[in-house]
Amino acid sequence: MRSDRYKPKHKKSGKSKKILYFLLFIAVLAIIYSIYQYRQGVSDSTQTSEIDQEKYEFNGNRDESGATNILLLGSDARGDEQARADTIMIAHYNPDTGSYKVTSIMRDTYVDIPGHGKNKINAANAIGGPELLRQTIKENFDVDMQYYAIIDFEGFVRVIDEAFPQGVEVNVEKHMSENIGVTLQPGLQKLDGEHLLGYVRFRQDAVGDFGRVERQQNVIKEVAGQLASIQTIPKLPKLLGVITPFVNTNLDTGDMLFMGRGLLTANEKTIETLRIPVEGTFQNQRVSGAGAVLVIDIEANRQALKTFIAS
């Protein structure tokens, strides 16, 4: 009688093993598929990428707030934008809270560059690359970064076209054409990668670089929101493969995949943004040897940035 009583448990155990083996089989298939998609994306992009893949010296540390901070620089490998680093951002990821934040630093912000006196912040990259720019941000704003990523604008175009074959919906607020390589008419429309890049690079109007930074931050939020869908998540390995040849970074592929998957799978995830300098803390001035600059209240902006990251 006792042996009969335990027979169902053996059957249940056998069924559980079959389920476990099936799940492991599915997991292996998912890994193989992800690797295949990633390599296919790399293959598709490698032949067109012109960005220098030689890694830069970068000696940053994890921020004391616990966030992972990544120095993001926009470049055009076909021109001289890489040296001038017109787009300077810090991406903040806090693994404990799952929060994602982006800080844009205006390129004309007038700061102390270690060992080189005062100048526009984008001059630090031209003088000493990402490491000197990291030191400059650390000295002026007391925020360190352990990673950097220099992104070729062409990679942005390729990822947008891969992720959104129908384009990204944007409300273009005015006619735009000067120095962006495309012509944009005002109105709500879907933009492909080339036209969306033109939109976020435009600055030939009364608000200049302030408008450009605002458009960049709005597009980051919009793209992140549209990416976070069940249709996009399976594309993540290929998207990462597509962008990889266009990025020079000290981040490894696993870290990028982990952070990207966390953003896309989190419920109602939003990206918070900040601009440095913050409102009411700067003046437009002309300085000999530097031209038009933003002279800022360093202490006010330092505190604003640290509060933003820690909140």
Phi and psi in degrees as GROMACS dihedral restraints (atoms count N, CA, C in turn):
[ dihedral_restraints ]
;  ai    aj    ak    al  type     phi  dphi    fc
    3     4     5     6     1   -66.0    20    10
    4     5     6     7     1   -37.9    20    10
    6     7     8     9     1   -66.2    20    10
    7     8     9    10     1   -37.3    20    10
    9    10    11    12     1   -65.2    20    10
   10    11    12    13     1   -34.2    20    10
   12    13    14    15     1   -64.0    20    10
   13    14    15    16     1   -31.3    20    10
   15    16    17    18     1   -94.0    20    10
   16    17    18    19     1    -6.5    20    10
   18    19    20    21     1   -59.2    20    10
   19    20    21    22     1   -44.2    20    10
   21    22    23    24     1   -57.5    20    10
   22    23    24    25     1   -32.5    20    10
   24    25    26    27     1   -66.1    20    10
   25    26    27    28     1   -37.9    20    10
   27    28    29    30     1   -65.0    20    10
   28    29    30    31     1   -39.2    20    10
   30    31    32    33     1   -65.2    20    10
   31    32    33    34     1   -41.6    20    10
   33    34    35    36     1   -64.3    20    10
   34    35    36    37     1   -39.3    20    10
   36    37    38    39     1   -63.9    20    10
   37    38    39    40     1   -40.2    20    10
   39    40    41    42     1   -65.3    20    10
   40    41    42    43     1   -38.5    20    10
   42    43    44    45     1   -66.1    20    10
   43    44    45    46     1   -38.5    20    10
   45    46    47    48     1   -63.8    20    10
   46    47    48    49     1   -39.0    20    10
   48    49    50    51     1   -65.1    20    10
   49    50    51    52     1   -38.8    20    10
   51    52    53    54     1   -63.6    20    10
   52    53    54    55     1   -41.7    20    10
   54    55    56    57     1   -63.4    20    10
   55    56    57    58     1   -41.7    20    10
   57    58    59    60     1   -62.8    20    10
   58    59    60    61     1   -46.4    20    10
   60    61    62    63     1   -61.4    20    10
   61    62    63    64     1   -38.5    20    10
   63    64    65    66     1   -64.9    20    10
   64    65    66    67     1   -43.1    20    10
   66    67    68    69     1   -64.9    20    10
   67    68    69    70     1   -39.3    20    10
   69    70    71    72     1   -63.6    20    10
   70    71    72    73     1   -39.5    20    10
   72    73    74    75     1   -62.3    20    10
   73    74    75    76     1   -43.8    20    10
   75    76    77    78     1   -63.2    20    10
   76    77    78    79     1   -40.9    20    10
   78    79    80    81     1   -62.9    20    10
   79    80    81    82     1   -43.1    20    10
   81    82    83    84     1   -62.9    20    10
   82    83    84    85     1   -43.0    20    10
   84    85    86    87     1   -61.3    20    10
   85    86    87    88     1   -40.2    20    10
   87    88    89    90     1   -63.7    20    10
   88    89    90    91     1   -40.6    20    10
   90    91    92    93     1   -65.6    20    10
   91    92    93    94     1   -45.2    20    10
   93    94    95    96     1   -61.5    20    10
   94    95    96    97     1   -43.3    20    10
   96    97    98    99     1   -63.1    20    10
   97    98    99   100     1   -42.3    20    10
   99   100   101   102     1   -63.1    20    10
  100   101   102   103     1   -44.0    20    10
  102   103   104   105     1   -62.9    20    10
  103   104   105   106     1   -42.7    20    10
  105   106   107   108     1   -61.9    20    10
  106   107   108   109     1   -46.2    20    10
  108   109   110   111     1   -64.4    20    10
  109   110   111   112     1   -40.8    20    10
  111   112   113   114     1   -62.1    20    10
  112   113   114   115     1   -47.8    20    10
  114   115   116   117     1   -65.6    20    10
  115   116   117   118     1   -35.0    20    10
  117   118   119   120     1   -64.9    20    10
  118   119   120   121     1   -41.0    20    10
  120   121   122   123     1   -63.6    20    10
  121   122   123   124     1   -42.8    20    10
  123   124   125   126     1   -61.2    20    10
  124   125   126   127     1   -45.4    20    10
  126   127   128   129     1   -60.3    20    10
  127   128   129   130     1   -39.8    20    10
  129   130   131   132     1   -65.6    20    10
  130   131   132   133     1   -29.3    20    10
  132   133   134   135     1   -99.8    20    10
  133   134   135   136     1   -26.8    20    10
  135   136   137   138     1   -56.3    20    10
  136   137   138   139     1   -39.7    20    10
  138   139   140   141     1   -69.0    20    10
  139   140   141   142     1   -20.2    20    10
  141   142   143   144     1  -106.4    20    10
  142   143   144   145     1    -9.3    20    10
  144   145   146   147     1   -80.3    20    10
  145   146   147   148     1   136.2    20    10
  147   148   149   150     1  -118.8    20    10
  148   149   150   151     1     6.8    20    10
  150   151   152   153     1   -73.7    20    10
  151   152   153   154     1   143.3    20    10
  153   154   155   156     1   -70.9    20    10
  154   155   156   157     1   122.6    20    10
  156   157   158   159     1   -93.7    20    10
  157   158   159   160     1     0.8    20    10
  159   160   161   162     1   -69.2    20    10
  160   161   162   163     1   125.2    20    10
  162   163   164   165     1   -69.2    20    10
  163   164   165   166     1   142.3    20    10
  165   166   167   168     1   -91.4    20    10
  166   167   168   169     1   154.3    20    10
  168   169   170   171     1   -65.2    20    10
  169   170   171   172     1   134.1    20    10
  171   172   173   174     1  -154.2    20    10
  172   173   174   175     1   113.3    20    10
  174   175   176   177     1  -113.9    20    10
  175   176   177   178     1    31.6    20    10
  177   178   179   180     1   -77.1    20    10
  178   179   180   181     1   166.5    20    10
  180   181   182   183     1  -126.8    20    10
  181   182   183   184     1   165.3    20    10
  183   184   185   186     1   -59.9    20    10
  184   185   186   187     1   137.5    20    10
  186   187   188   189     1   -67.2    20    10
  187   188   189   190     1   147.8    20    10
  189   190   191   192     1   -64.6    20    10
  190   191   192   193     1   -19.2    20    10
  192   193   194   195     1   -74.6    20    10
  193   194   195   196     1   -12.6    20    10
  195   196   197   198     1    98.1    20    10
  196   197   198   199     1    -6.3    20    10
  198   199   200   201     1   -80.6    20    10
  199   200   201   202     1   151.8    20    10
  201   202   203   204     1   -91.2    20    10
  202   203   204   205     1   117.6    20    10
  204   205   206   207     1  -108.5    20    10
  205   206   207   208     1   130.8    20    10
  207   208   209   210     1  -121.6    20    10
  208   209   210   211     1   124.4    20    10
  210   211   212   213     1   -78.8    20    10
  211   212   213   214     1   116.6    20    10
  213   214   215   216     1  -106.4    20    10
  214   215   216   217     1   126.2    20    10
  216   217   218   219     1  -123.5    20    10
  217   218   219   220     1   130.6    20    10
  219   220   221   222     1   -90.3    20    10
  220   221   222   223     1   137.9    20    10
  222   223   224   225     1  -142.2    20    10
  223   224   225   226     1   160.8    20    10
  225   226   227   228     1  -122.6    20    10
  226   227   228   229     1   102.6    20    10
  228   229   230   231     1   -62.3    20    10
  229   230   231   232     1   -16.0    20    10
  231   232   233   234     1   -87.2    20    10
  232   233   234   235     1    -7.1    20    10
  234   235   236   237     1  -134.7    20    10
  235   236   237   238     1  -147.7    20    10
  237   238   239   240     1  -110.3    20    10
  238   239   240   241     1    15.2    20    10
  240   241   242   243     1   -63.4    20    10
  241   242   243   244     1   -30.4    20    10
  243   244   245   246     1   -60.1    20    10
  244   245   246   247     1   -42.6    20    10
  246   247   248   249     1   -68.0    20    10
  247   248   249   250     1   -39.1    20    10
  249   250   251   252     1   -83.0    20    10
  250   251   252   253     1   -20.6    20    10
  252   253   254   255     1    48.9    20    10
  253   254   255   256     1    63.1    20    10
  255   256   257   258     1   -64.0    20    10
  256   257   258   259     1   -28.6    20    10
  258   259   260   261     1  -106.7    20    10
  259   260   261   262     1   115.1    20    10
  261   262   263   264     1  -124.5    20    10
  262   263   264   265     1   118.0    20    10
  264   265   266   267     1  -135.5    20    10
  265   266   267   268     1   157.3    20    10
  267   268   269   270     1  -121.5    20    10
  268   269   270   271     1   118.9    20    10
  270   271   272   273     1   -91.6    20    10
  271   272   273   274     1   127.0    20    10
  273   274   275   276     1  -112.0    20    10
  274   275   276   277     1   127.8    20    10
  276   277   278   279     1  -129.1    20    10
  277   278   279   280     1   123.3    20    10
  279   280   281   282     1  -107.5    20    10
  280   281   282   283     1   106.8    20    10
  282   283   284   285     1   -66.5    20    10
  283   284   285   286     1   -22.2    20    10
  285   286   287   288     1   -74.1    20    10
  286   287   288   289     1   -39.3    20    10
  288   289   290   291     1  -102.1    20    10
  289   290   291   292     1   -13.1    20    10
  291   292   293   294     1    71.9    20    10
  292   293   294   295     1    20.7    20    10
  294   295   296   297     1   -89.9    20    10
  295   296   297   298     1   147.1    20    10
  297   298   299   300     1  -124.8    20    10
  298   299   300   301     1   128.1    20    10
  300   301   302   303     1  -138.4    20    10
  301   302   303   304     1   153.1    20    10
  303   304   305   306     1  -134.0    20    10
  304   305   306   307     1   128.5    20    10
  306   307   308   309     1  -111.3    20    10
  307   308   309   310     1   127.2    20    10
  309   310   311   312     1  -100.1    20    10
  310   311   312   313     1   131.5    20    10
  312   313   314   315     1  -108.3    20    10
  313   314   315   316     1   121.8    20    10
  315   316   317   318     1   -59.7    20    10
  316   317   318   319     1   134.0    20    10
  318   319   320   321     1   -64.2    20    10
  319   320   321   322     1   -25.0    20    10
  321   322   323   324     1   -92.8    20    10
  322   323   324   325     1     8.4    20    10
  324   325   326   327     1   -60.2    20    10
  325   326   327   328     1   125.6    20    10
  327   328   329   330     1   -90.2    20    10
  328   329   330   331     1   115.4    20    10
  330   331   332   333     1  -139.7    20    10
  331   332   333   334     1   170.4    20    10
  333   334   335   336     1   -82.6    20    10
  334   335   336   337     1   124.7    20    10
  336   337   338   339     1  -101.7    20    10
  337   338   339   340     1   116.2    20    10
  339   340   341   342     1   -49.3    20    10
  340   341   342   343     1   121.7    20    10
  342   343   344   345     1    80.9    20    10
  343   344   345   346     1     0.1    20    10
  345   346   347   348     1  -135.7    20    10
  346   347   348   349     1    12.7    20    10
  348   349   350   351     1    74.1    20    10
  349   350   351   352     1  -161.8    20    10
  351   352   353   354     1   -92.4    20    10
  352   353   354   355     1   140.7    20    10
  354   355   356   357     1  -166.9    20    10
  355   356   357   358     1   176.4    20    10
  357   358   359   360     1   -63.1    20    10
  358   359   360   361     1   146.2    20    10
  360   361   362   363     1   -64.4    20    10
  361   362   363   364     1   -30.4    20    10
  363   364   365   366     1   -72.7    20    10
  364   365   366   367     1   -12.8    20    10
  366   367   368   369     1   -69.2    20    10
  367   368   369   370     1   -25.6    20    10
  369   370   371   372     1   -60.5    20    10
  370   371   372   373     1   -39.9    20    10
  372   373   374   375     1   -68.9    20    10
  373   374   375   376     1   -37.5    20    10
  375   376   377   378     1   -66.3    20    10
  376   377   378   379     1   -33.4    20    10
  378   379   380   381     1   -81.0    20    10
  379   380   381   382     1   -46.5    20    10
  381   382   383   384     1  -136.5    20    10
  382   383   384   385     1    17.6    20    10
  384   385   386   387     1    71.6    20    10
  385   386   387   388     1  -170.0    20    10
  387   388   389   390     1   -58.4    20    10
  388   389   390   391     1   -31.9    20    10
  390   391   392   393     1   -66.6    20    10
  391   392   393   394     1   -43.6    20    10
  393   394   395   396     1   -68.1    20    10
  394   395   396   397     1   -34.6    20    10
  396   397   398   399     1   -65.3    20    10
  397   398   399   400     1   -40.1    20    10
  399   400   401   402     1   -60.4    20    10
  400   401   402   403     1   -46.7    20    10
  402   403   404   405     1   -61.0    20    10
  403   404   405   406     1   -38.5    20    10
  405   406   407   408     1   -64.3    20    10
  406   407   408   409     1   -45.2    20    10
  408   409   410   411     1   -65.4    20    10
  409   410   411   412     1   -40.4    20    10
  411   412   413   414     1   -63.1    20    10
  412   413   414   415     1   -44.8    20    10
  414   415   416   417     1   -67.1    20    10
  415   416   417   418     1   -40.5    20    10
  417   418   419   420     1   -85.7    20    10
  418   419   420   421     1   -35.0    20    10
  420   421   422   423     1  -118.9    20    10
  421   422   423   424     1    -0.9    20    10
  423   424   425   426     1    57.2    20    10
  424   425   426   427     1    38.2    20    10
  426   427   428   429     1  -127.7    20    10
  427   428   429   430     1   125.9    20    10
  429   430   431   432     1  -103.4    20    10
  430   431   432   433     1   161.7    20    10
  432   433   434   435     1  -133.8    20    10
  433   434   435   436     1   135.2    20    10
  435   436   437   438     1   -95.6    20    10
  436   437   438   439     1   -14.3    20    10
  438   439   440   441     1  -132.0    20    10
  439   440   441   442     1   156.6    20    10
  441   442   443   444     1  -133.4    20    10
  442   443   444   445     1   157.7    20    10
  444   445   446   447     1  -149.2    20    10
  445   446   447   448     1   116.8    20    10
  447   448   449   450     1   -98.7    20    10
  448   449   450   451     1   118.8    20    10
  450   451   452   453     1  -111.7    20    10
  451   452   453   454     1   120.3    20    10
  453   454   455   456     1   -70.2    20    10
  454   455   456   457     1   132.8    20    10
  456   457   458   459     1   -57.8    20    10
  457   458   459   460     1   -29.8    20    10
  459   460   461   462     1   -64.0    20    10
  460   461   462   463     1   -32.1    20    10
  462   463   464   465     1   -64.9    20    10
  463   464   465   466     1   -37.7    20    10
  465   466   467   468     1   -59.1    20    10
  466   467   468   469     1   -44.7    20    10
  468   469   470   471     1   -60.8    20    10
  469   470   471   472     1   -45.5    20    10
  471   472   473   474     1   -65.4    20    10
  472   473   474   475     1   -41.0    20    10
  474   475   476   477     1   -67.0    20    10
  475   476   477   478     1   -42.4    20    10
  477   478   479   480     1   -61.0    20    10
  478   479   480   481     1   -44.9    20    10
  480   481   482   483     1   -67.3    20    10
  481   482   483   484     1   -33.4    20    10
  483   484   485   486     1   -72.9    20    10
  484   485   486   487     1   -43.4    20    10
  486   487   488   489     1   -78.3    20    10
  487   488   489   490     1   -32.6    20    10
  489   490   491   492     1  -129.1    20    10
  490   491   492   493     1    78.5    20    10
  492   493   494   495     1   -56.8    20    10
  493   494   495   496     1   -27.3    20    10
  495   496   497   498     1   -92.9    20    10
  496   497   498   499     1    -1.1    20    10
  498   499   500   501     1    96.4    20    10
  499   500   501   502     1   169.7    20    10
  501   502   503   504     1  -106.3    20    10
  502   503   504   505     1   128.6    20    10
  504   505   506   507     1   -74.1    20    10
  505   506   507   508     1   123.7    20    10
  507   508   509   510     1  -139.1    20    10
  508   509   510   511     1   142.3    20    10
  510   511   512   513     1   -95.8    20    10
  511   512   513   514     1    97.2    20    10
  513   514   515   516     1   -73.8    20    10
  514   515   516   517     1   121.3    20    10
  516   517   518   519     1   -82.4    20    10
  517   518   519   520     1   -15.7    20    10
  519   520   521   522     1  -160.6    20    10
  520   521   522   523     1   170.1    20    10
  522   523   524   525     1   -66.9    20    10
  523   524   525   526     1   133.5    20    10
  525   526   527   528     1  -137.1    20    10
  526   527   528   529     1   131.4    20    10
  528   529   530   531     1  -156.6    20    10
  529   530   531   532     1   -30.3    20    10
  531   532   533   534     1   -66.9    20    10
  532   533   534   535     1   123.2    20    10
  534   535   536   537     1    62.9    20    10
  535   536   537   538     1    24.6    20    10
  537   538   539   540     1  -121.9    20    10
  538   539   540   541     1    -2.1    20    10
  540   541   542   543     1    79.3    20    10
  541   542   543   544     1    -4.1    20    10
  543   544   545   546     1  -140.4    20    10
  544   545   546   547     1   168.7    20    10
  546   547   548   549     1  -117.8    20    10
  547   548   549   550     1   127.9    20    10
  549   550   551   552     1  -118.2    20    10
  550   551   552   553     1   132.9    20    10
  552   553   554   555     1   -99.5    20    10
  553   554   555   556     1   150.7    20    10
  555   556   557   558     1   -66.7    20    10
  556   557   558   559     1   151.6    20    10
  558   559   560   561     1   127.2    20    10
  559   560   561   562     1   164.9    20    10
  561   562   563   564     1   -75.0    20    10
  562   563   564   565     1   125.7    20    10
  564   565   566   567     1  -159.8    20    10
  565   566   567   568     1   165.7    20    10
  567   568   569   570     1  -101.7    20    10
  568   569   570   571     1   125.0    20    10
  570   571   572   573     1  -108.1    20    10
  571   572   573   574     1   135.6    20    10
  573   574   575   576     1   -77.2    20    10
  574   575   576   577     1  -180.0    20    10
  576   577   578   579     1   -58.8    20    10
  577   578   579   580     1   -43.7    20    10
  579   580   581   582     1   -64.4    20    10
  580   581   582   583     1   -44.0    20    10
  582   583   584   585     1   -74.0    20    10
  583   584   585   586     1   -32.7    20    10
  585   586   587   588     1   -67.6    20    10
  586   587   588   589     1   -36.8    20    10
  588   589   590   591     1   -63.1    20    10
  589   590   591   592     1   -43.0    20    10
  591   592   593   594     1   -59.8    20    10
  592   593   594   595     1   -39.5    20    10
  594   595   596   597     1   -61.8    20    10
  595   596   597   598     1   -45.2    20    10
  597   598   599   600     1   -79.9    20    10
  598   599   600   601     1   -10.6    20    10
  600   601   602   603     1   -99.2    20    10
  601   602   603   604     1   -12.2    20    10
  603   604   605   606     1   -66.0    20    10
  604   605   606   607     1   132.6    20    10
  606   607   608   609     1  -147.3    20    10
  607   608   609   610     1    15.5    20    10
  609   610   611   612     1   -91.6    20    10
  610   611   612   613     1    62.5    20    10
  612   613   614   615     1  -147.7    20    10
  613   614   615   616     1  -171.8    20    10
  615   616   617   618     1   -62.9    20    10
  616   617   618   619     1   -32.2    20    10
  618   619   620   621     1   -91.5    20    10
  619   620   621   622     1    -9.2    20    10
  621   622   623   624     1    52.3    20    10
  622   623   624   625     1  -125.4    20    10
  624   625   626   627     1   -69.2    20    10
  625   626   627   628     1   -24.9    20    10
  627   628   629   630     1   -64.2    20    10
  628   629   630   631     1   -42.7    20    10
  630   631   632   633     1   -66.2    20    10
  631   632   633   634     1   -38.8    20    10
  633   634   635   636     1   -63.1    20    10
  634   635   636   637     1   -44.8    20    10
  636   637   638   639     1   -63.4    20    10
  637   638   639   640     1   -40.8    20    10
  639   640   641   642     1   -63.0    20    10
  640   641   642   643     1   -41.7    20    10
  642   643   644   645     1   -65.1    20    10
  643   644   645   646     1   -40.6    20    10
  645   646   647   648     1   -59.7    20    10
  646   647   648   649     1   -46.4    20    10
  648   649   650   651     1   -66.5    20    10
  649   650   651   652     1   -39.3    20    10
  651   652   653   654     1   -64.6    20    10
  652   653   654   655     1   -39.8    20    10
  654   655   656   657     1   -68.1    20    10
  655   656   657   658     1   -39.1    20    10
  657   658   659   660     1   -57.5    20    10
  658   659   660   661     1   -46.3    20    10
  660   661   662   663     1   -63.2    20    10
  661   662   663   664     1   -44.2    20    10
  663   664   665   666     1   -65.5    20    10
  664   665   666   667     1   -45.5    20    10
  666   667   668   669     1   -64.8    20    10
  667   668   669   670     1   -43.2    20    10
  669   670   671   672     1   -61.2    20    10
  670   671   672   673     1   -40.8    20    10
  672   673   674   675     1   -65.5    20    10
  673   674   675   676     1   -40.5    20    10
  675   676   677   678     1   -75.1    20    10
  676   677   678   679     1   -27.6    20    10
  678   679   680   681     1   -69.7    20    10
  679   680   681   682     1   -32.2    20    10
  681   682   683   684     1   -75.7    20    10
  682   683   684   685     1    70.9    20    10
  684   685   686   687     1  -140.2    20    10
  685   686   687   688     1   159.7    20    10
  687   688   689   690     1   -64.2    20    10
  688   689   690   691     1   -24.6    20    10
  690   691   692   693     1   -75.1    20    10
  691   692   693   694     1   -27.4    20    10
  693   694   695   696     1   -89.1    20    10
  694   695   696   697     1   -33.4    20    10
  696   697   698   699     1   -53.9    20    10
  697   698   699   700     1   -44.4    20    10
  699   700   701   702     1   -64.1    20    10
  700   701   702   703     1   -18.6    20    10
  702   703   704   705     1   -82.7    20    10
  703   704   705   706     1   -10.2    20    10
  705   706   707   708     1   -55.2    20    10
  706   707   708   709     1   -47.0    20    10
  708   709   710   711     1   -58.7    20    10
  709   710   711   712     1   -41.0    20    10
  711   712   713   714     1   -69.3    20    10
  712   713   714   715     1   -40.0    20    10
  714   715   716   717     1   -60.1    20    10
  715   716   717   718     1   -41.3    20    10
  717   718   719   720     1   -64.3    20    10
  718   719   720   721     1   -39.3    20    10
  720   721   722   723     1   -65.2    20    10
  721   722   723   724     1   -38.8    20    10
  723   724   725   726     1   -63.6    20    10
  724   725   726   727     1   -41.7    20    10
  726   727   728   729     1   -81.2    20    10
  727   728   729   730     1   -26.5    20    10
  729   730   731   732     1   -52.4    20    10
  730   731   732   733     1   -47.4    20    10
  732   733   734   735     1   -65.3    20    10
  733   734   735   736     1   -14.4    20    10
  735   736   737   738     1  -100.6    20    10
  736   737   738   739     1     8.4    20    10
  738   739   740   741     1  -125.5    20    10
  739   740   741   742     1   130.0    20    10
  741   742   743   744     1  -104.3    20    10
  742   743   744   745     1   113.4    20    10
  744   745   746   747     1  -149.9    20    10
  745   746   747   748     1   156.8    20    10
  747   748   749   750     1   -97.7    20    10
  748   749   750   751     1     6.0    20    10
  750   751   752   753     1   -76.9    20    10
  751   752   753   754     1   140.1    20    10
  753   754   755   756     1   -88.8    20    10
  754   755   756   757     1   164.4    20    10
  756   757   758   759     1   -60.1    20    10
  757   758   759   760     1   -39.0    20    10
  759   760   761   762     1   -61.5    20    10
  760   761   762   763     1   -42.1    20    10
  762   763   764   765     1   -65.3    20    10
  763   764   765   766     1   -41.9    20    10
  765   766   767   768     1   -63.7    20    10
  766   767   768   769     1   -41.1    20    10
  768   769   770   771     1   -65.9    20    10
  769   770   771   772     1   -40.5    20    10
  771   772   773   774     1   -63.5    20    10
  772   773   774   775     1   -47.8    20    10
  774   775   776   777     1   -68.8    20    10
  775   776   777   778     1   -39.0    20    10
  777   778   779   780     1   -65.2    20    10
  778   779   780   781     1   -42.6    20    10
  780   781   782   783     1   -66.0    20    10
  781   782   783   784     1   -37.8    20    10
  783   784   785   786     1   -62.1    20    10
  784   785   786   787     1   -40.1    20    10
  786   787   788   789     1   -67.3    20    10
  787   788   789   790     1   -40.5    20    10
  789   790   791   792     1   -78.0    20    10
  790   791   792   793     1   -25.1    20    10
  792   793   794   795     1   -98.5    20    10
  793   794   795   796     1   -11.7    20    10
  795   796   797   798     1   -72.7    20    10
  796   797   798   799     1   140.8    20    10
  798   799   800   801     1   -74.4    20    10
  799   800   801   802     1   130.9    20    10
  801   802   803   804     1    52.4    20    10
  802   803   804   805     1    39.9    20    10
  804   805   806   807     1   -77.3    20    10
  805   806   807   808     1   131.1    20    10
  807   808   809   810     1  -124.2    20    10
  808   809   810   811     1   154.3    20    10
  810   811   812   813     1  -102.7    20    10
  811   812   813   814     1   122.0    20    10
  813   814   815   816     1   -85.1    20    10
  814   815   816   817     1   148.0    20    10
  816   817   818   819     1  -131.0    20    10
  817   818   819   820     1   154.5    20    10
  819   820   821   822     1  -143.0    20    10
  820   821   822   823     1   147.2    20    10
  822   823   824   825     1  -116.6    20    10
  823   824   825   826     1   133.7    20    10
  825   826   827   828     1  -112.6    20    10
  826   827   828   829     1   123.4    20    10
  828   829   830   831     1   -81.5    20    10
  829   830   831   832     1   151.5    20    10
  831   832   833   834     1   -78.0    20    10
  832   833   834   835     1   163.2    20    10
  834   835   836   837     1   -58.1    20    10
  835   836   837   838     1   140.7    20    10
  837   838   839   840     1    78.9    20    10
  838   839   840   841     1     9.7    20    10
  840   841   842   843     1  -123.1    20    10
  841   842   843   844     1    18.8    20    10
  843   844   845   846     1  -149.3    20    10
  844   845   846   847     1   162.0    20    10
  846   847   848   849     1  -135.6    20    10
  847   848   849   850     1   143.5    20    10
  849   850   851   852     1   -82.2    20    10
  850   851   852   853     1   125.0    20    10
  852   853   854   855     1  -140.5    20    10
  853   854   855   856     1   164.5    20    10
  855   856   857   858     1  -112.5    20    10
  856   857   858   859     1   130.6    20    10
  858   859   860   861     1  -123.0    20    10
  859   860   861   862     1   133.3    20    10
  861   862   863   864     1   -58.8    20    10
  862   863   864   865     1   128.8    20    10
  864   865   866   867     1    89.3    20    10
  865   866   867   868     1   -15.5    20    10
  867   868   869   870     1  -121.6    20    10
  868   869   870   871     1   -21.6    20    10
  870   871   872   873     1    81.3    20    10
  871   872   873   874     1  -146.4    20    10
  873   874   875   876     1   -73.8    20    10
  874   875   876   877     1   125.2    20    10
  876   877   878   879     1  -134.7    20    10
  877   878   879   880     1   167.1    20    10
  879   880   881   882     1  -106.6    20    10
  880   881   882   883     1   105.5    20    10
  882   883   884   885     1   -83.8    20    10
  883   884   885   886     1   119.4    20    10
  885   886   887   888     1  -115.9    20    10
  886   887   888   889     1   159.4    20    10
  888   889   890   891     1   -80.8    20    10
  889   890   891   892     1   100.5    20    10
  891   892   893   894     1   -60.0    20    10
  892   893   894   895     1   -45.9    20    10
  894   895   896   897     1   -64.3    20    10
  895   896   897   898     1   -41.8    20    10
  897   898   899   900     1   -64.2    20    10
  898   899   900   901     1   -40.8    20    10
  900   901   902   903     1   -75.5    20    10
  901   902   903   904     1   -33.1    20    10
  903   904   905   906     1   -61.7    20    10
  904   905   906   907     1   -45.6    20    10
  906   907   908   909     1   -68.5    20    10
  907   908   909   910     1   -37.9    20    10
  909   910   911   912     1   -62.8    20    10
  910   911   912   913     1   -41.7    20    10
  912   913   914   915     1   -68.2    20    10
  913   914   915   916     1   -44.4    20    10
  915   916   917   918     1   -65.4    20    10
  916   917   918   919     1   -38.6    20    10
  918   919   920   921     1   -66.1    20    10
  919   920   921   922     1   -41.0    20    10
  921   922   923   924     1   -60.9    20    10
  922   923   924   925     1   -44.9    20    10
  924   925   926   927     1   -67.4    20    10
  925   926   927   928     1   -41.6    20    10
  927   928   929   930     1   -78.5    20    10
  928   929   930   931     1   -19.8    20    10
